[in-house]
Amino acid sequence: MIRGAAALALLAVERAAAGRGSWDTAHHWLAVATREGAETGKHATVFYGAPALAFTFHGAAHPGRYDRALTVLDAATTAVTRERLEAAHARIDRRERPALAEFDLVYGLTGLGSHHLRRFPHGQVLRDVLAYLVRLTEPIGPPSCDLPGWWTDLAPSGELSTQFPDGHANHGMAHGIAGPLALLSLAMKRGITVDGHTQAIDRICDWLDQWQQCTTTGAWWPEWITLEEHRTGTVHQQGPMRPSWCYGTPGLARAQQLAGQATGDDARRRLAETALLGCLTDPAQLARITDGGLCHGWAGLLQTAWRIDGDAHDPEITEQLNFLLPHLVGGPQAPHSGLLDGSAGLALALHTATGTAPATGWDSCLLLN
């Protein structure tokens, strides 16, 4: 994950780009992060290794600045992405089910695609990632099989487990199908499409509609679906869990708001915004948050809500944002300097919450923008 110098570099670059920090400080942390190495092997992701450094350096780039570093990092990130794409298509050709880490945002091709959308939005690598995501949404079983193509034989941990003997369909933004939905939708909003693009978005949205649950506070979606739940049509999760970016209603709401905008589905956009508002006004859901981080804490809720609010038609969301800030400022201290669950991520969300829109678009690695 982006921790240590890499996380502090991302924060310093954002602050400098927004005019609230020094470029000397940003350069210092970029240099330190580079000395720590740039993984290009199986662990390289948008949050770790060469792709993470490429993402961070991109925010600091303008003509003549960091050109050499970016040339090297861009080449490494492209090579990583193409290698993963080749393996993913070979897996689909074998009619095997995917691992979460093949396609998800945190470890997989969706996360790498988020960087390519930001760095080279009209490049071929991004189009290849989008084409792969279209294939991902297509069923891989026999014609009678109604499991989606992203159904995995693994547990949510990404490993085989007797608790998930038949695998599951993961819905989260971090590790599930909401991430691909957000990337496909963001690309379409920017006029970047591939064959089958709209159909892929529709397939994901139809699936989420099938498992949408309703309470007095609004719509919510289970974190995942097991084969038993799929066969019986009954969800075991009793209600919405913590309102997090990674697995909760906020992340799923943002993905569906983006889908609604991309496809002109105003009803879906309104549904997503209403679902978020239900979270923000439900003390029971808010009480489930126990840390301040981006992944599943107050920072992630606030950054996600801020992005949804920026595209929403409901002024009530804006009003609720003011009630989140004290939780972010006075919440638990982060255990380290990381991005997803550390102090750098919290500081970046606080930077937004105190009136500074992301100058570098740093939250595109969360597929919020």
C-alpha positions as CSV (number, residue, x, y, z in Angstrom):
1,M,0.0,0.0,0.0
2,I,1.0,3.6,-0.3
3,R,2.7,4.1,3.0
4,G,5.7,5.9,4.4
5,A,7.5,8.3,2.1
6,A,5.2,7.5,-0.9
7,A,2.1,8.5,1.1
8,L,3.7,11.6,2.4
9,A,4.9,12.5,-1.1
10,L,1.3,12.3,-2.4
11,L,0.1,14.6,0.4
12,A,3.0,17.0,-0.1
13,V,2.4,17.1,-3.9
14,E,-1.3,17.8,-3.4
15,R,-0.6,20.6,-0.9
16,A,2.0,22.2,-3.1
17,A,-0.3,22.0,-6.2
18,A,-3.0,23.7,-4.2
19,G,-0.8,26.5,-3.0
20,R,-0.9,25.3,0.6
21,G,2.6,23.7,0.8
22,S,6.1,23.9,-0.6
23,W,7.3,22.3,-3.8
24,D,10.6,21.8,-2.0
25,T,8.9,19.6,0.6
26,A,7.1,17.7,-2.2
27,H,10.4,17.1,-4.0
28,H,12.1,15.9,-0.8
29,W,9.4,13.2,-0.2
30,L,9.3,12.2,-3.9
31,A,13.1,11.7,-3.7
32,V,12.8,9.6,-0.6
33,A,9.9,7.5,-2.0
34,T,12.0,6.8,-5.1
35,R,14.9,5.6,-3.1
36,E,12.6,3.1,-1.4
37,G,12.2,1.3,-4.7
38,A,9.6,0.7,-7.4
39,E,8.2,-2.8,-7.4
40,T,7.2,-4.1,-10.8
41,G,6.4,-7.7,-9.9
42,K,3.2,-9.4,-8.9
43,H,2.6,-7.0,-6.0
44,A,2.7,-3.8,-8.1
45,T,-0.6,-2.0,-8.0
46,V,-1.8,1.6,-8.2
47,F,-1.2,1.6,-4.4
48,Y,2.2,0.0,-4.4
49,G,5.4,-0.1,-6.4
50,A,6.1,1.5,-9.8
51,P,2.4,2.3,-10.6
52,A,1.9,4.0,-7.2
53,L,5.0,6.2,-7.8
54,A,3.8,6.9,-11.4
55,F,0.5,8.0,-9.9
56,T,2.2,10.3,-7.3
57,F,4.7,11.8,-9.8
58,H,1.9,12.6,-12.2
59,G,0.4,15.0,-9.8
60,A,3.7,16.9,-9.6
61,A,4.4,16.9,-13.3
62,H,4.4,19.8,-15.8
63,P,6.7,20.3,-18.8
64,G,10.3,19.8,-17.8
65,R,9.6,18.6,-14.3
66,Y,10.2,14.9,-13.5
67,D,10.2,14.0,-17.2
68,R,12.9,11.4,-16.7
69,A,11.3,9.7,-13.7
70,L,7.9,9.6,-15.4
71,T,9.3,8.1,-18.5
72,V,10.7,5.2,-16.5
73,L,7.7,4.8,-14.3
74,D,5.2,5.0,-17.2
75,A,7.1,2.3,-19.1
76,A,7.1,0.1,-16.0
77,T,3.4,0.7,-15.3
78,T,2.5,-0.1,-18.9
79,A,4.5,-3.3,-18.8
80,V,2.8,-4.4,-15.5
81,T,-0.6,-3.6,-16.9
82,R,-0.1,-5.5,-20.2
83,E,1.3,-8.5,-18.4
84,R,-1.8,-8.6,-16.1
85,L,-4.1,-8.2,-19.1
86,E,-2.5,-11.1,-20.9
87,A,-2.9,-13.3,-17.9
88,A,-6.5,-12.2,-17.4
89,H,-7.6,-12.9,-21.0
90,A,-5.9,-16.3,-20.9
91,R,-7.8,-17.1,-17.7
92,I,-11.1,-16.1,-19.4
93,D,-10.2,-18.2,-22.5
94,R,-9.8,-21.2,-20.1
95,R,-13.3,-20.5,-18.8
96,E,-12.0,-20.2,-15.3
97,R,-13.3,-17.8,-12.6
98,P,-11.2,-14.8,-11.5
99,A,-9.4,-14.0,-8.4
100,L,-10.4,-10.7,-6.8
101,A,-6.9,-9.4,-7.2
102,E,-7.1,-9.9,-11.0
103,F,-9.8,-7.2,-11.4
104,D,-10.3,-5.2,-8.2
105,L,-9.3,-1.6,-7.5
106,V,-6.8,-2.2,-4.7
107,Y,-4.7,-5.0,-6.2
108,G,-6.0,-5.5,-9.8
109,L,-6.6,-4.1,-13.2
110,T,-9.3,-1.7,-12.2
111,G,-6.8,0.1,-10.0
112,L,-4.2,0.2,-12.8
113,G,-6.9,1.4,-15.1
114,S,-7.7,4.3,-12.8
115,H,-4.1,5.5,-13.2
116,H,-4.2,5.1,-17.0
117,L,-7.4,7.1,-17.1
118,R,-5.8,9.9,-15.3
119,R,-2.4,9.8,-16.9
120,F,-3.1,8.8,-20.6
121,P,-6.9,9.0,-21.0
122,H,-6.8,8.5,-24.7
123,G,-4.1,5.8,-24.7
124,Q,-4.4,2.3,-25.9
125,V,-3.6,0.7,-22.6
126,L,-6.7,2.3,-21.0
127,R,-8.9,1.0,-23.9
128,D,-7.4,-2.5,-23.4
129,V,-8.3,-2.4,-19.7
130,L,-11.8,-1.3,-20.5
131,A,-12.2,-4.0,-23.1
132,Y,-11.0,-6.5,-20.4
133,L,-13.6,-5.2,-18.0
134,V,-16.3,-5.7,-20.6
135,R,-15.2,-9.4,-20.9
136,L,-15.2,-9.6,-17.1
137,T,-18.9,-8.9,-17.0
138,E,-19.8,-11.6,-19.4
139,P,-20.8,-15.0,-18.0
140,I,-18.1,-17.7,-18.4
141,G,-20.2,-20.8,-17.5
142,P,-22.6,-22.8,-19.7
143,P,-25.6,-21.0,-21.1
144,S,-27.7,-22.2,-18.2
145,C,-25.3,-20.6,-15.7
146,D,-26.6,-17.3,-14.4
147,L,-23.5,-16.3,-12.3
148,P,-21.8,-13.2,-13.4
149,G,-18.3,-13.2,-14.9
150,W,-16.8,-11.6,-11.8
151,W,-18.0,-14.4,-9.5
152,T,-14.9,-15.7,-7.8
153,D,-14.3,-19.1,-6.2
154,L,-12.5,-17.4,-3.4
155,A,-13.5,-15.8,-0.1
156,P,-13.6,-12.0,0.4
157,S,-10.1,-12.4,1.8
158,G,-8.9,-13.5,-1.7
159,E,-8.2,-17.0,-0.5
160,L,-9.9,-20.4,-0.6
161,S,-12.1,-20.9,2.5
162,T,-14.5,-23.5,3.8
163,Q,-16.8,-20.6,4.8
164,F,-17.2,-19.8,1.1
165,P,-17.1,-23.2,-0.5
166,D,-18.7,-21.9,-3.7
167,G,-17.1,-18.5,-3.7
168,H,-19.0,-15.3,-3.9
169,A,-19.8,-12.1,-5.9
170,N,-18.2,-9.1,-4.2
171,H,-19.9,-5.8,-4.4
172,G,-17.4,-3.4,-2.8
173,M,-15.6,-0.5,-4.4
174,A,-12.2,-1.7,-3.1
175,H,-12.4,-5.4,-4.0
176,G,-15.7,-5.9,-5.9
177,I,-17.7,-5.0,-8.9
178,A,-18.4,-1.4,-7.9
179,G,-14.8,-0.6,-8.8
180,P,-15.1,-1.7,-12.5
181,L,-18.5,0.0,-12.7
182,A,-16.9,3.3,-11.5
183,L,-14.0,3.0,-14.0
184,L,-16.3,2.1,-16.9
185,S,-18.6,5.0,-16.0
186,L,-15.8,7.6,-15.5
187,A,-14.3,6.7,-18.9
188,M,-17.7,6.9,-20.6
189,K,-18.4,10.3,-19.0
190,R,-15.2,11.5,-20.7
191,G,-16.1,10.1,-24.1
192,I,-13.8,7.1,-23.9
193,T,-15.7,3.9,-24.8
194,V,-15.0,0.4,-26.2
195,D,-17.2,-2.2,-27.9
196,G,-19.8,-3.5,-25.4
197,H,-19.1,-0.7,-22.9
198,T,-22.8,0.3,-22.3
199,Q,-23.8,-3.3,-22.1
200,A,-21.2,-4.0,-19.4
201,I,-22.4,-1.1,-17.3
202,D,-26.0,-2.3,-17.7
203,R,-25.0,-5.9,-16.6
204,I,-23.4,-4.6,-13.5
205,C,-26.3,-2.3,-12.7
206,D,-28.9,-5.0,-13.3
207,W,-27.0,-7.2,-10.9
208,L,-26.9,-4.5,-8.2
209,D,-30.6,-3.9,-8.7
210,Q,-31.3,-7.5,-8.1
211,W,-29.6,-7.4,-4.7
212,Q,-30.6,-3.9,-3.6
213,Q,-32.2,-3.9,-0.2
214,C,-34.4,-1.2,1.4
215,T,-34.9,0.1,4.9
216,T,-36.5,3.2,6.3
217,T,-33.2,5.0,5.8
218,G,-33.0,4.2,2.1
219,A,-31.4,1.7,-0.2
220,W,-28.3,-0.4,0.6
221,W,-26.5,-3.4,-0.9
222,P,-24.9,-6.4,0.8
223,E,-21.1,-6.5,0.8
224,W,-21.2,-9.8,-1.1
225,I,-23.5,-12.6,-2.2
226,T,-22.9,-16.4,-1.7
227,L,-24.1,-19.1,-3.9
228,E,-26.8,-20.1,-1.3
229,E,-28.0,-16.5,-1.3
230,H,-28.0,-16.4,-5.0
231,R,-30.0,-19.7,-5.3
232,T,-32.6,-18.7,-2.6
233,G,-32.8,-15.0,-3.4
234,T,-32.4,-14.3,0.3
235,V,-29.7,-12.0,1.7
236,H,-28.2,-13.0,5.0
237,Q,-26.7,-9.6,5.9
238,Q,-29.3,-8.0,8.2
239,G,-28.7,-4.4,7.3
240,P,-26.2,-1.9,6.1
241,M,-22.8,-2.2,7.6
242,R,-20.4,0.8,8.3
243,P,-20.9,3.5,5.7
244,S,-17.4,3.2,4.1
245,W,-15.8,3.9,0.8
246,C,-14.4,0.3,0.5
247,Y,-17.5,-1.9,1.0
248,G,-20.3,0.3,2.2
249,T,-23.2,2.2,0.7
250,P,-21.1,5.4,0.0
251,G,-18.7,3.6,-2.4
252,L,-21.5,1.8,-4.1
253,A,-23.6,4.9,-4.3
254,R,-20.8,6.9,-6.0
255,A,-20.2,4.1,-8.5
256,Q,-23.9,4.1,-9.4
257,Q,-24.2,7.9,-9.5
258,L,-21.4,7.8,-12.0
259,A,-23.1,5.1,-14.0
260,G,-26.3,7.1,-14.0
261,Q,-24.5,10.2,-15.3
262,A,-22.6,8.2,-17.9
263,T,-25.7,6.5,-19.3
264,G,-28.3,9.3,-18.8
265,D,-30.1,7.2,-16.2
266,D,-31.4,9.9,-13.9
267,A,-33.4,7.5,-11.8
268,R,-30.2,5.6,-10.9
269,R,-28.4,8.9,-10.1
270,R,-31.2,9.9,-7.7
271,L,-31.3,6.5,-6.1
272,A,-27.6,6.7,-5.4
273,E,-27.8,10.2,-3.9
274,T,-30.8,9.2,-1.7
275,A,-28.9,6.1,-0.5
276,L,-26.0,8.3,0.6
277,L,-28.2,10.7,2.3
278,G,-29.7,7.8,4.2
279,C,-26.3,6.9,5.5
280,L,-25.4,10.4,6.5
281,T,-28.6,10.8,8.5
282,D,-28.7,7.4,10.2
283,P,-26.9,7.5,13.6
284,A,-26.8,3.7,13.8
285,Q,-24.8,3.5,10.6
286,L,-22.5,6.3,11.5
287,A,-21.8,4.7,14.9
288,R,-20.3,1.7,13.1
289,I,-17.3,3.8,12.0
290,T,-14.4,3.4,14.4
291,D,-11.4,5.0,12.6
292,G,-10.5,8.0,10.6
293,G,-9.0,6.5,7.5
294,L,-9.9,6.6,3.8
295,C,-10.7,3.0,3.4
296,H,-13.3,2.4,6.0
297,G,-13.3,5.5,8.2
298,W,-14.4,9.0,8.5
299,A,-12.0,10.3,5.8
300,G,-13.3,7.9,3.2
301,L,-16.9,8.7,4.0
302,L,-16.3,12.5,3.8
303,Q,-14.3,12.3,0.6
304,T,-16.9,10.1,-1.1
305,A,-19.8,12.2,0.1
306,W,-18.0,15.4,-1.0
307,R,-17.6,13.9,-4.6
308,I,-21.2,12.7,-4.6
309,D,-22.4,16.1,-3.4
310,G,-20.5,17.9,-6.2
311,D,-22.6,16.1,-8.8
312,A,-25.8,15.9,-6.8
313,H,-29.0,17.9,-7.1
314,D,-30.0,17.5,-3.4
315,P,-28.8,20.3,-1.1
316,E,-29.4,18.1,1.9
317,I,-26.1,16.3,1.2
318,T,-24.2,19.6,1.4
319,E,-25.8,20.3,4.8
320,Q,-24.8,16.9,6.1
321,L,-21.1,17.3,5.1
322,N,-20.7,20.0,7.9
323,F,-21.6,17.4,10.5
324,L,-18.8,15.0,9.3
325,L,-15.9,17.4,9.8
326,P,-15.8,17.2,13.6
327,H,-15.6,13.4,13.4
328,L,-12.6,13.7,11.0
329,V,-10.8,16.3,13.2
330,G,-11.5,14.7,16.5
331,G,-11.5,11.0,15.6
332,P,-9.0,8.3,16.4
333,Q,-5.3,8.9,15.5
334,A,-4.0,7.0,12.5
335,P,-1.6,4.1,13.3
336,H,0.9,5.1,10.5
337,S,1.4,7.5,7.6
338,G,-0.3,5.4,4.9
339,L,-2.9,6.5,2.4
340,L,-5.8,4.1,2.7
341,D,-5.8,3.7,6.5
342,G,-3.2,6.2,7.7
343,S,-2.6,9.8,8.5
344,A,-1.8,10.9,4.9
345,G,-5.2,9.8,3.7
346,L,-6.9,11.5,6.6
347,A,-4.9,14.7,5.9
348,L,-5.9,14.6,2.3
349,A,-9.6,14.3,3.1
350,L,-9.2,17.1,5.7
351,H,-7.6,19.2,2.9
352,T,-10.8,18.7,0.9
353,A,-13.1,19.2,3.8
354,T,-11.6,22.6,4.8
355,G,-12.3,24.1,1.4
356,T,-9.6,23.0,-1.1
357,A,-10.8,20.9,-4.0
358,P,-8.2,18.3,-5.0
359,A,-5.8,20.2,-7.2
360,T,-4.1,17.0,-8.5
361,G,-7.2,14.8,-8.6
362,W,-5.5,12.5,-6.1
363,D,-8.8,10.7,-5.2
364,S,-9.0,9.3,-8.7
365,C,-7.1,6.3,-7.2
366,L,-10.3,5.7,-5.2
367,L,-12.3,6.1,-8.4
368,L,-14.3,8.9,-7.0
369,N,-13.4,11.3,-9.8
